[in-house]
Amino acid sequence: MGWYKKNSGGTTHGVGTKQPNELGIYDMTGSVWEWCHDRYSFKGNSSDPQKKVSETFSMAYNIALGGSYYSFLEQMSPSYRYFISSENRHGNVGIRIVRTYQPKKTTH
């Protein structure tokens, strides 16, 4: 359903060029990581789940979802979360825009 490392040829592809998911939504995975405004939080090791991370770490990374043209198949899911630097300027990070289809009304 999306462009990833083995089928992308190492580049992005146009919107709607793959089949939609089971909900009929196109491009929820692959091509580019979906950069999210949410900050990535890291809880520390499992022996101390309440451990807080320094402000430097938590403020420097955002969540990215869905994989990119350079991702492995295991990362191709809208629920797969990755952390990405807020300073990242690579071509495999972007945003996903939702658009609804509204047929034109005809007047008689």
Secondary structure, DSSP 8 states (H G I E B T S, - for coil): ----TTTS-SS---TT-S---TTS---SSSSSEEEEEEE------TT-TT----HHHHHHEEEEES--TTS-GGG-STT-EEEEETT---TTEE--------------
